[in-house]
């Protein structure tokens, strides 16, 4: 349906309904409605690793008993927090571009294996919603052929292990460890990182303090690494079983990540809380086995068709690689161009799936259409996004009617908000599963459940008995706090200033990868970087850029230990450039509360100071393709003028502004932009 097929009356009425549905879901507590699992007494075990059993327990014991990659108190060139795709990409790009070797790295992760979010998430039905050819990193180098168009969880985890082995990184992790803090040692121009390490002594696992010295620290802990637990009355008194989807309990449900036959749920009453991107994948699998499944929904997901299919080598070579060596970058940029709505799209849509037919998503991730917005033109821009988006959302709502047989259930499952407001979902079985006789939807109409009794879930004066409650409540927003906050690490830079303290006064980076006052600290997004639906593509762009900077700086410094950080002028210029693209996201505040709005917190009234801090913390509003062009031009022409590059002996004598001085100067030099 073209946008002209919607009458002005229907267009206005739909916008009014969107606003009414959003208002129903606004909560004054915002992100405070969720607790940090690791800090709750009853459920802090959810932060532990549940996957150490059987064969994987052998892997745990191997890491517990073998010597650490570097002795306690020793030195290594690079400490990387995390062991997912992002962490691996930073290591590989430094190996390829800047002459690093595998033995120059140590990965620190609380998990007992590589994979990041794909290590922790092993719930039944788990698959990536971005096409494997674009999502899986380094495919043109590993020559790996995914089994399906959209890879399932086990393959995603195994592929991370494959990358580690290919590049000789499999012996470089400190698994089962957490980083307590990392501080910049001014005298030695190095990072001192304190780690809590688990070690096997006799037959017992003990924790010890472990210190590493490094000249680089890379924060690559990922953007989906902090599970959300709702703060609801009675959860601590519920006597049944309960777990979070990111810590799936196959001992209780039966089955395994490779064989999700949940046979132990037969005859049991199951409550699933949450219908976001995780909930829609889990629910059809639960419906196959549970005696009774009750799904509690606050806001319905927008669910389009997935089109999953197996991938054979012949199809892969014909339709994906097409006999080219460096095909993946082209395919990724082709996909990003369609999603961010470039003015002259490529002649052929190489991916051709639900993402590339969703140009209105540029309202969330930015794009060229927002390049020259002003206060006078932003209103028309927001209206154009709605006109572009509404036919798609109408089609998705009609799909619900076509699939779901019960009219009341179908009405509850219709998403009444613009498509960019919540993570769009794609699934071929979710809606149809509501037709099964053992499945019931409880639509809380934006309120959420009231809490728990000792025997089940409470809502609207009614109790729903449940043998097990499964929390599909997702992860904290990647926009919540500084990178150190998201990684649960105290990062202290020059002058004793922490990264959290700097971010509270206003985020500041150069291209999202370096931040002043924290020499040799490398970030992995998303703040002040380009954004797209393919998170691995985004991280690869940043990793490649960081490697280029480090390689060039090494040549400039000639010899000695390298010290790099952005100049004050460069960081402020980039931060204000990011803030100047804020109009690109003008349609987001009208959304239903979600990760995009920090659960509604960003929709509340803000002071002028809060507004400027918020605009500095955004992503690049002109879109990922423009961001890539900006980086390419900078790498070609800047000659590191925006970065202080020095050797150890030079750094000890160079006087730098402290972060607090930077903040004071920032207020004087840059007036608040009009929003």
N, C-alpha and C positions, 0 to 999 in steps of 0.2 A: 504494500500500500504506500503510495507517495504521500508526502506531507500535505499536499493540496487536497487529499481525500477527506481530511478531518475538517469539519465545519468549525467556524469561529465559536459557535455556541458550545460545541462539544469540547473544543480546546480549552475554553475558559472554565467550563464545568470540571474538567479533569484536573486542571491546576488547583481549583478550589478544593477538590477532594484530596489531592496530594498534601495541601497545606493542613487540612483537618487531620489527616492520618499522622502527619509529622508531629503536630501539636499534642496528640494523644500520647505520644511516646517520649516526650521530653521529661526528663527527670532532673531534679536539682542536684542530685549527687553525682551525675556524670560518670566518669570512670571510677569514682569511689564506690560505686555499687558492686565492684569486683574486688576480691582479696587476692593477695599474692599467695599462691599455694604453699610456697616454701616457708611462709611466715605463720601459717595456721597450724595449731597444735595437732588437731585430729587428722588433717589431710596433708601435712608436710611430707609424708612418705610419698605423695604423688610426684614430688620433685626427684625421687630416687629412680634408679634405672630398673625397670621391671623385666628387662630382656635378658638378664644374666641367668640363664638356665640351660641345661642340656649342653649342646655343643658350644653355645656362646659362653657358658660358664667356663669352659676350657680356655676360651680367649681371654676372659677376665683374669683367670689365674696366671695365664701367660704374661699379661701386662703387669700383674702384681709382683711376679717373681723375677722377671727379667730386669736388668739394670735400666735406669732412666737414660734417655738419649744424651743428657748432659748431667754431670754430677751436681748434687746439691751445692749451691753457691757458685756454680760455674758460669761460663760465658757462652753465648750463642749469638749469631748475627740477628736472627729474627724470632720473636715470640708471636705466634698467631693465636688469638682466642677463638675457639671454635674449630670444628672439623667437618663442616659441611661443604657444599659446592663452592660457596664464596671463599672460604678459607683455602681450599685446594686451588682455586683459580688464582688467588693472589700469589701463592707459592709458585705455581707453574709459570705465570707471566713474568715473575722475577727471574726464574731459571732461564726462560727463553730470551728475555730482553736485557737483563742487567747482569748476567754472568753469575748468578747465584747457583749454589749446588744444593742437593737434597739435604746434606748434613748441616746446612746453614739454618735450618728451621726446627722449631719445636712447636707442635700444636698442643693446646691445652683445652680439654673438653671434659665435662662431667659425664658424658656418655662413654660407653666402652667400645666404640667403633666409629668409623667415618659415616657421614651421611647427614648430619645436622637434623633438620626437621623430619627428614625421611628415615632417620634412625629412630627418633622418638615416636613418630606417628606410624602405627601399624594396625590401625583399625580395619575391620572387614570392609571391602569395597573401596579402599584407598587407591586413588589414581591422581595423576597430575592433570590439571585442567588446561594446560598449555601443551600444544603439540610437541611430542618427544623430539622431533627433528630440530626444533628451536630451543627447547628447554634444556635438554641434556648438554652439558658443556663439552667442548673439545671433540665433538663427534667427527669432525673432518680429520682429526689427528689420530684418534683411537680406532677409527673405522668400525666402530660398534654399530650394530643394526638393532634397534629396539624391536621388541616382540609385537607391540601394538602402537597404533597411532598416538595414543595417550598412555604413557607408561603407568603400570601399577606399582604399588609401594615396594614390594620386594625387589623388583628390577632397579628402581631408583636408588635403593640402598646399596645393592650389589655393584651398581655402576660407580658409586663413590669409591668403593674399595678398589675397583679396577683402575681408576685414575691414580689413586695413591700408589698402587703397585707399579704402574707404567712409569711413573716419574720418580720412583725410588723413595717415596715418602712414607711407606708403610711402617718403618721403624722409628719414625720421628714424633709420634704422639705421646703425650702424657694423658692417658684416658683415666676416667674415674676421678678426675681432679677438678678443682674449681679455683679460679683466680680470686684472691682476696683483695689485692690492691696492686697498683703499679705506680711508681713515682719516678720522676725525672731527677737524677743525681747531677746537679749542676757542676760539681767539681770534676766528675769523670765523663760528663756528657754521655750518659747512658741511662737506660731504663732499668730499674730494679723492681722485679715482679715477684710478689709473694704468693705462693700457691699452697692450697691445702691438698695434700696428696695422700691417697690411700695406699697402704703397703702391707704386704703379708708378712707377719711375724709369727713363726710357728704355724698354728692353725687359725689364727685370728687376724682380722683386718683392722689395722690401726691407722689413725690419721697423723700426719706429720707436716710440719711447716717446711716448705721447699722454696728456695730462692733462686731465681735466674737473673743474670745480667745480660742485657742485649742492647744493641744500638738502635734497633727498630722494634716497635710493637704495632701489630695490625689488629684492629678490632673488627673481627669478622664473625661475630657471634650470631649473625642472622637477624631477620626482621620478624620471625614468628617463633620466638623462643621463650615466651613467658605465658604459660597457660592462665586463663581467667577462671576464677572460682566465684560464683555469685554469693554476695553477702545476704543470705536469706535466713529468716528465723527458723530454728528447729533443725537445720542441717546437721548440727553436731549431736542431736538426739535421735536422729533417724536410725533405727536398729537394723535395717536391711543393708544390702551391699551397695556400695557406691564407688564409681571411679570416673575419671576424666578420659575422654576419647584419646588424648595424646599419651595415655598410660593404660592402654587397653588390657583388660584382665582375661586372657584366654583360659586361665585356670578355672575361672568361674563360668565363662560362656561356652567353653569347648572350642575346638578348632585351633587354627594358627594363622599367622599372616599369609602363609603359602596355601593353606587349606581351610578357608573360612566357613567350615560347616559348624555352626554354633549349636551343636546338638544338646548341650547342657541347658539351653534355654527352653527346651520343649516343656510345655506345661507351666512355665513361669510368667509372672506378670512383670513386664518391663516398662519403665518410664524413661523416655528420651527427652531431655530438656535442651532445646536449641534446634533451629532449622536453618543454620547458615551453611557455608560451603562444606563443612564437615558433616553436619546433620543430614544433608541430602544424600551423601554417599553412604552413610551408615544405615540409614533408615530402611532401604530396601532389603539389606542383608538381615537385619533384625526381623523384618516382617516374614521372612522365609522360615524362621525357627521359633520365635517367641509364641508362647501360648496366648498371650495378650500383649499388644504393644500400644501404649498411649503416648502420643507425640505432643509435647507442649510447645506451642508456638507464640512468640511475641510479635514478630514481624515476618511475613512470608518472604521467602527468597524468590528472586526472578529466575525461573528455570527454563532454559531453552534446550533444544536437543543437543546431544553430545556427538553422535555419529561415530562411536567407538568401533574400531575394526582391527583385525590382525594385520601385521605388516610382514610381508615376505621379502626376501632379498631382491627378487626381480623387480617388484613394485618400488622398493626403496631406491634402487639404482636408476630406474626409469623416471620416477616422479619426483624424487627428492634430490639426490646428489647430481643426477643428470650428467655423470661422468666428469664433473668438475672437482678440483682438489680443494679449493677454499670456498665451498658452497654455503657453509652455515652462516657466516656473517651476512652474506647477501640475502639469505632467506629470512634471517631475523630482522634486518632493516626493512625488507619488503613488508613483513608482518606489521612492524612498528609504524610504517608509513600509513597503512590503511587504518590502523586503530587510532592514530593521532591526527588523522585527516589532513595529510599533506595536500597542498593545492593541485599538484600535478602527480597523481598517484601512478605507480608503475603500470606498465601496459598489462601485466598479468599478476593476478593475486595468487602467489605461490602456495600459500597456506589454505586459503579459501575455507575458513570455518566460522564458528560463531563470533570469534573475536574480530576478524577482519571485516565482518559485516555489521560492525557496531561502532560507527564513527562518532556517535554522541558521547562515547566513553572519554573522548578528549576533554570533556568537562571536568574529569577527575585527574587525568594524567597530563593535561596540557597539549598544546599543538600550535601549529603556525597560525591558525585563525585568531589566536589571542595575542599575536605579536605586537600589535600597535593599538591595543585597547586604551581608552581613556574613560574618565568619569562620565563623559557625555555619551559614549558609545557602548558601555558595558551592559546597559539594560537591553539593548537590541541583541547583543551577543548572547545573553542568557536566554532570551526568547527564541533565538535561532536554534540553540541547543535543544530546547523543549520541542520545537517543531521537528527537528531531526530525530529526536528520540521517541516521541509519542507513538508513531506508527509501530515501532518495534515492540514497545511495551503493550500496546493494544493486541498485537499478534500473540504475545506470550500469554496475556490474559485469556484470549480466545482458545489457546491451546489447553489451558486448564479445563475449560468447559468441555472441550472435545475428548479429554482423557478421563477425567474424574466423573464418576456416575452420580454420586450424591451431590445435589445442587448446593446444599448448605456448606458442605466440605469444600466444594469447588470455589464458592464465593470467598471463603476464608483463605484459600491458597493463592488468591490473585494479588500480585504486588501493585500497590497503589503508591508508587513513587517513581521518580525518574531512574532510568537504568544505571546511571553512574553512582547512585547513592550507596548501594551495598555491593559487595563482591558479587558480580553476576555469576550464576551457576549454570552448568550444562550437565544434563543427566537423562538417560533414556528410560530409566525404570522408576524414578522417584514418584512422579505423580500417579502412575498406575498402581503403585503399591498401596495407595489409600483405598483402592477398591477391594482389597482383601478383607475378609470378614473378621480377622483378628486384629485389625488396625483401627485405631480411633484417633482423630485429631481433636485436641483441646485448644481452641483459639482464644488466647487471653486478650486479644484486641489491643495490643500494645502495652498492657499493664505488666506482663510477666507473671509468673506464679507467685502466690502469697507466701509460700514457705513449705515446711515439711512437718509431718507428724512423726510419731515413732514408727508408723507402718507405711507411710507413703507420702504423696505430694498433695499440698493443699492449694485450691484455687476457688475463689468466688463462693466460699462457704461449703465447698464440697471436698471430700477427701478421696484420693485415687490411690488405692492400695498398690504397692509395688514391692516385688521381691528384690529388685535391683533398680537403682537410678543411675543412668548414664548421662554425664554432663558433656554435651556437645556445645560448650560455651566459648570455644575458640581461644584466641591469643590476644594479648594486649596490642593496641594499635602501634604500628611502627613509628608513628609520629609522637608517641608519648615519651617526652623527656629526652635527655642527652643520650648519645651512644653509650656512655658509661652506665647510665641508669638502666638502659635496656639490657646491657650485658651483666648487670649486677656486680660491677667492678668499680672500686674507687680509683680514679685516675687523677694524679696530682702532678701538675706541670711546674713551670717556672714560678718562683715566688710563693710556693705553697698553695696556689690557687687550684681548685679541683675543676674538672671538666663540667661537673654538674653546676658549680657556681658560675662558671662562664656562661653556660647555656641559659641560666635563669636571668641573666642580664641581656641576653641576645645571642642567638647562634651565630657563629662566624667560621667560615671555611674558605678555602680556595678550591672551587670546583667539587666540593663535597668530600675531598680526600685528605686535605691537610688543614690544620687549625693552629692559629698563632698562639704562642705561649706554651705549646706542647710539641717541642721539637721531635722529629722522627716518629711521630704518632701518625699512623695511617688509618683513615676511616673507610667504611664500606657502604656509605649511604644510609638513609635515603635523603637526609636533610641537605638542601642546596644542590642536589644532583638532578640529573634527568630521570624521568620516571616512565615506566611502561608496565604492561600487564605481565611481562615475562621478567621475573625478578632476577633470574640468572643472567639474562642478557644485560640488564642494568649493572649488575655487579661486575660482569666481565669487562664492560666499558670502563668502569672505575679502576679495576685491577690493571688493565692494559695501560691506562693513563698514568697511574701511580708508578708502574714499572718504567715507563718512558721518562718520567721526571727523575726517578732515582738513577737510572742509567746515565742521563745527561748530567746530573749533579756529580756523579762519580768521576766523569771525565773532567768536569770543571774543577773539582777539588783536587784532582791529580792523585794524591795519596793521603794516607792518614784516615782516621775515623771520620765518617761523614756526619754532618749535622745540618738538617734542613728544616725550614719552617717558612710559611708565607710572610711577606712584608705586611706591615699594618695597612698600607695604602691598598695593596692588592686584595687583602681579605675584606676590607670595607667596601671596595669597589664591587667585588663579586657579591657580597651580601646585599648591597643595595640594588644591584642588578637583579638578583633573585626577587627582592621585595617589589621591584618595579613590574614584575610579571604577575603580581598577585591577582589582578583582575581575571586571569585565566580561570581561577577557581571560584569565581563569583556565584556560580550556581550551586556550590556545595553547601553553604549555610542553610539553604532551604530544604535540605535533605531530611529524611527520617534519621534519628540518631543511629550511628554505626561507627565503625573504625575510622571512616572518612571524616567524621566530625568529633572524634574523641568522645563517642557516646553522648553527643550533644553539648559537650563542654565548650566547643568552639562556636556554638550557636548562641551562647549567652552574651549579654552586654559586656563590652570590654572597654577599659580605659584606653586613652591614647597610647600609653606606654605598652599596654598589653597588645594592642594592635600592631605596633611596630615590631615587637618581639615575635608575634605570630607570623607576620609577612616574611621576616628573615628566616623562619624555620620551614618555609615551604620548599617544594621542589621547583625545578626550572619550568616556568609556565609555558614556554614556547615549544615544549615537547622534546622527546628523546632524539629525534633526527636533528633538530637544531642544536641540541646540546652536543651531539657528536661533532657537528660542524664547528662549534665554538672551540671544542677541545683540539680538533685537528689544526685549526688556524693558530691557536695558542702554541701548540707544540712546534709549529713551523716557524713562527715569527717572534715568539717572546724571548727566546734565549735565556730563560730562567730569570728574567728581570724581576719577576714577582716573588721570587723566593730567595731568602738568605741561604747561601750555601757556604759552608766553612768546614775546616778540619778541626779536630779537637783543640789544638793549641790556639787557633784563632778564636774559637768559640769562648774560651775561658777569659779572653780579654775584651770581647765585644759587649758593649752596654746595650741592653734591650729594654724596651718598655715592658712593664709588668701588665698582666691582663687588666688589673684594676685601672691603670692609667689609660689603657686602650678604651675601656668603657667610658671614661670621663671625656676623652677626646672625641669619641664617637658621638656623644650627645651634642657636643659643640659644633662638630663639622657637618653633621647631616640632619637637617630638619626632618620631622615626621612627614612621610609622603601622604597625600590625601588618598583615602581608600574609597 
